[in-house]
Structure formats: structure tokens, C-alpha cells
Amino acid sequence: MIFYENDFFILSISDGILSLEYRPETTIDLIAAQSIVAKRMQVQEDKIYPLILDMRNVIDSDKSGRDHLAQYGFVLTKATAILVNPGVSAIIASFYLKRYTCEVPVQVFTEKLKAVEFLKTFK
């Protein structure tokens, strides 16, 4: 198991799935988004994984941070399951997925078990 944590997120690779969980009350601006993507890719060492991205603790983000994650956040992933809280978060995540074309399958989930089941098909 590979494990890494910093002020923004906790990252682990276990059973062939990369998991990135944001810390409580995280705010994502452009600098944070760039740091998050760069560190994730560094930890992955150019290996491609299915990714579960747990965004339930994100309390705010600015447009430039969201745009950066939407454009570069799926690099080195086979597929991505975005875990969000029901309601507005799910709507915003779905909007960004429609706005940006992803080269890998990406789906939004409100239940972790369903997100993991989706990713198991890409291991």
C-alpha cells in the first residue's frame, strides 16, 4: 500500500485503486489544484490507476481551481469515480464533466460502494 498525506488531501493506492480524499473544509483555488495534481502524479510514478476522488470535504473552490482539475485532474487515470454529497455538489460535478471532454470514463457518485464497484471493472 502506498500512502501520502498533506494539508489538502490523503492519497493511497490499495488493491489497484488510487484513492484521493480531500481533508475537511478544503478550499480549492488554482494554486491548490496545481499542487494536488502534481503531487498525485508524482506519487503515482507514471503508473495509471482507476481513481476514486472523494470531494465530500471540499467546502469551496474558485473557477480557476475547478477548471484546472477538470482539465488536468484525470491524467494518469484509467477511470475516475467522483464521490460527492447529494445535491448541489453533484450538480456542479456533473456540469463540469459535461463542459470538459474526458479521455477516460468519469462518473459522479454519492455512495462510495457504488463508486468502488464502478472502478473495479478498470483494474
Salt bridges, closest charged atoms under 4 A:
GLU5 OE1 - ARG23 NH2 2.22
ASP15 OD2 - LYS123 NZ 3.03
ASP54 OD2 - ARG56 NH2 2.70
ASP67 OD2 - LYS63 NZ 2.60
ASP67 OD1 - ARG99 NH1 3.21
GLU111 OE2 - LYS114 NZ 3.74
GLU117 OE2 - LYS120 NZ 3.42
